Amino acid sequence: MESRFELTVSTEGEPERLDQFVARSVEGLTRSAAQRLIEEGRVSVAGEVAKPSLKLKGGERVVVEVPPPVAATPVGEEIPLDILYEDGDVVVVNKPAGMVVHPAAGNPTGTLVNALIAHCTDLSGVGGELRPGIVHRIDKDTSGVLVVAKNDRAHEGLSRQFRDHAVKRVYLALAFGTLRQDKGRIEGAIGRHPVDRKRMSGKARRGKHAVTHWKVLGRYPGMTLVQLRLETGRTHQIRVHLAEAGHPLVGDEVYGAGGRVNDLRDPRLRALVRQLDRQALHAKTLGFLHPVSGEYMEFDTELPEDMARIITYLEGAAQGA
């Protein structure tokens, strides 16, 4: 059961960072755990989410919501993996849609981490006990390529590349509507939605800088096939950027695509979209420098069957028109 703490910052003493205050005020909570809660939108100041570094000056009302605990150490599970590459330092996998990357409240098992622990016992511990080896994530219902560190040296090297925006990340997506221009750039801060904690928003008062480059690959009645390259990697970045541009991803119920299905005139296409049961987003290409050898490595994956089925139908319908 989730625990809720309502705290008031003392007006006496020096200004204090939010993460320090939360860790000090909630028994049993470390500073790193406090930072994770803040980043997940589980901590609010005066009713709004904030950054861990926010300086509290005194008198603020802070609400902390702590989810129920999960097992401290993930258990290895024999879950099939599509491994694209592996050596003593890294493992590159093609994650299927529906698989969570690491254990968390509500998803303690069946994750990529559980599968990797069973597959290899030498995952890096830098990411935290619940996230061994994880240097980046893709959403549960997004498919595609992901790299995992197998030791601390690899973890640090990969994390540095992601932090410096030096990793090549290319996605394919099906979006509702017609993007009129052939290519473009979307830029704007993304933060936790002020009301709905499960969503991110470009309208949040406090957010992180986010840049997405996009290019149209195909236009069809009611939909556009888009290639996207991430310059930054914020939570739900592509989903938020396209939705707030008026083109939510096909199948993305969280960001407003549900009502667009009924606008599709083709009944067969409507049926294919409803069968998708996830956002039409695939992490197709990942390129990075090997964190130990320095060699550039790039991995490219095919579209999964559910997305490919819709695109094949759209192309066939366009040729028959």
HUGI-V838426 format. One record per residue. N is the residue number from 1. RES is the residue in three letters. OMEGA is omega in whole degrees, -180 to 180 (none if undefined). Layout:
N&RES&OMEGA / N&RES&OMEGA
//
This chain:
1&MET&-178 / 2&GLU&177 / 3&SER&-179 / 4&ARG&-179 / 5&PHE&177 / 6&GLU&-172 / 7&LEU&175 / 8&THR&-178 / 9&VAL&179 / 10&SER&178 / 11&THR&179 / 12&GLU&178 / 13&GLY&-177 / 14&GLU&174 / 15&PRO&-175 / 16&GLU&176 / 17&ARG&-179 / 18&LEU&-178 / 19&ASP&178 / 20&GLN&-180 / 21&PHE&-179 / 22&VAL&180 / 23&ALA&-180 / 24&ARG&-172 / 25&SER&-179 / 26&VAL&-176 / 27&GLU&176 / 28&GLY&-177 / 29&LEU&176 / 30&THR&180 / 31&ARG&179 / 32&SER&177 / 33&ALA&177 / 34&ALA&179 / 35&GLN&179 / 36&ARG&179 / 37&LEU&-180 / 38&ILE&-179 / 39&GLU&178 / 40&GLU&179 / 41&GLY&-178 / 42&ARG&178 / 43&VAL&178 / 44&SER&176 / 45&VAL&-177 / 46&ALA&176 / 47&GLY&-179 / 48&GLU&177 / 49&VAL&-175 / 50&ALA&177 / 51&LYS&178 / 52&PRO&-175 / 53&SER&-179 / 54&LEU&179 / 55&LYS&178 / 56&LEU&-175 / 57&LYS&179 / 58&GLY&178 / 59&GLY&-179 / 60&GLU&175 / 61&ARG&-177 / 62&VAL&177 / 63&VAL&-179 / 64&VAL&177 / 65&GLU&-177 / 66&VAL&-180 / 67&PRO&178 / 68&PRO&-177 / 69&PRO&172 / 70&VAL&-178 / 71&ALA&-176 / 72&ALA&-178 / 73&THR&179 / 74&PRO&-180 / 75&VAL&178 / 76&GLY&178 / 77&GLU&-179 / 78&GLU&180 / 79&ILE&-179 / 80&PRO&179 / 81&LEU&173 / 82&ASP&-176 / 83&ILE&-179 / 84&LEU&-179 / 85&TYR&176 / 86&GLU&169 / 87&ASP&-177 / 88&GLY&-176 / 89&ASP&-176 / 90&VAL&170 / 91&VAL&-179 / 92&VAL&-176 / 93&VAL&173 / 94&ASN&-174 / 95&LYS&176 / 96&PRO&173 / 97&ALA&180 / 98&GLY&180 / 99&MET&175 / 100&VAL&-177 / 101&VAL&-178 / 102&HIS&-180 / 103&PRO&176 / 104&ALA&178 / 105&ALA&-179 / 106&GLY&179 / 107&ASN&-177 / 108&PRO&-177 / 109&THR&177 / 110&GLY&-176 / 111&THR&176 / 112&LEU&178 / 113&VAL&178 / 114&ASN&180 / 115&ALA&-178 / 116&LEU&178 / 117&ILE&177 / 118&ALA&-177 / 119&HIS&-179 / 120&CYS&-174 / 121&THR&-173 / 122&ASP&179 / 123&LEU&179 / 124&SER&178 / 125&GLY&-174 / 126&VAL&-176 / 127&GLY&-177 / 128&GLY&-174 / 129&GLU&-179 / 130&LEU&-177 / 131&ARG&-177 / 132&PRO&175 / 133&GLY&-173 / 134&ILE&178 / 135&VAL&174 / 136&HIS&-176 / 137&ARG&165 / 138&ILE&-174 / 139&ASP&179 / 140&LYS&-175 / 141&ASP&170 / 142&THR&178 / 143&SER&171 / 144&GLY&-168 / 145&VAL&-176 / 146&LEU&179 / 147&VAL&-179 / 148&VAL&179 / 149&ALA&180 / 150&LYS&175 / 151&ASN&-174 / 152&ASP&179 / 153&ARG&179 / 154&ALA&180 / 155&HIS&-179 / 156&GLU&180 / 157&GLY&179 / 158&LEU&180 / 159&SER&179 / 160&ARG&180 / 161&GLN&177 / 162&PHE&-180 / 163&ARG&-179 / 164&ASP&-179 / 165&HIS&-177 / 166&ALA&-178 / 167&VAL&177 / 168&LYS&180 / 169&ARG&-178 / 170&VAL&-179 / 171&TYR&169 / 172&LEU&-178 / 173&ALA&169 / 174&LEU&-179 / 175&ALA&176 / 176&PHE&177 / 177&GLY&-178 / 178&THR&173 / 179&LEU&-172 / 180&ARG&179 / 181&GLN&-179 / 182&ASP&179 / 183&LYS&-179 / 184&GLY&-177 / 185&ARG&177 / 186&ILE&-178 / 187&GLU&178 / 188&GLY&-179 / 189&ALA&177 / 190&ILE&178 / 191&GLY&-180 / 192&ARG&179 / 193&HIS&-175 / 194&PRO&-178 / 195&VAL&-177 / 196&ASP&-174 / 197&ARG&-179 / 198&LYS&-176 / 199&ARG&171 / 200&MET&-175 / 201&SER&173 / 202&GLY&-179 / 203&LYS&178 / 204&ALA&-179 / 205&ARG&178 / 206&ARG&-179 / 207&GLY&179 / 208&LYS&-179 / 209&HIS&-177 / 210&ALA&-180 / 211&VAL&177 / 212&THR&175 / 213&HIS&-177 / 214&TRP&178 / 215&LYS&180 / 216&VAL&176 / 217&LEU&-180 / 218&GLY&177 / 219&ARG&-179 / 220&TYR&178 / 221&PRO&177 / 222&GLY&-176 / 223&MET&175 / 224&THR&173 / 225&LEU&-172 / 226&VAL&170 / 227&GLN&-177 / 228&LEU&176 / 229&ARG&-179 / 230&LEU&171 / 231&GLU&173 / 232&THR&-178 / 233&GLY&180 / 234&ARG&178 / 235&THR&178 / 236&HIS&-171 / 237&GLN&-178 / 238&ILE&-178 / 239&ARG&-180 / 240&VAL&-177 / 241&HIS&-179 / 242&LEU&-180 / 243&ALA&-178 / 244&GLU&172 / 245&ALA&179 / 246&GLY&-177 / 247&HIS&180 / 248&PRO&179 / 249&LEU&175 / 250&VAL&179 / 251&GLY&-177 / 252&ASP&-178 / 253&GLU&-176 / 254&VAL&-175 / 255&TYR&165 / 256&GLY&-179 / 257&ALA&-174 / 258&GLY&-177 / 259&GLY&-177 / 260&ARG&-177 / 261&VAL&-178 / 262&ASN&178 / 263&ASP&180 / 264&LEU&-176 / 265&ARG&-176 / 266&ASP&-178 / 267&PRO&178 / 268&ARG&178 / 269&LEU&177 / 270&ARG&-179 / 271&ALA&180 / 272&LEU&179 / 273&VAL&180 / 274&ARG&178 / 275&GLN&-178 / 276&LEU&174 / 277&ASP&176 / 278&ARG&175 / 279&GLN&-178 / 280&ALA&-177 / 281&LEU&-177 / 282&HIS&176 / 283&ALA&-169 / 284&LYS&-172 / 285&THR&176 / 286&LEU&178 / 287&GLY&-178 / 288&PHE&173 / 289&LEU&177 / 290&HIS&-171 / 291&PRO&179 / 292&VAL&-178 / 293&SER&-177 / 294&GLY&-180 / 295&GLU&177 / 296&TYR&-180 / 297&MET&179 / 298&GLU&-178 / 299&PHE&-177 / 300&ASP&-177 / 301&THR&177 / 302&GLU&174 / 303&LEU&175 / 304&PRO&-172 / 305&GLU&-175 / 306&ASP&177 / 307&MET&-179 / 308&ALA&-179 / 309&ARG&180 / 310&ILE&-178 / 311&ILE&177 / 312&THR&179 / 313&TYR&180 / 314&LEU&179 / 315&GLU&178 / 316&GLY&179 / 317&ALA&-179 / 318&ALA&-180 / 319&GLN&-178 / 320&GLY&-178 / 321&ALA&none
//
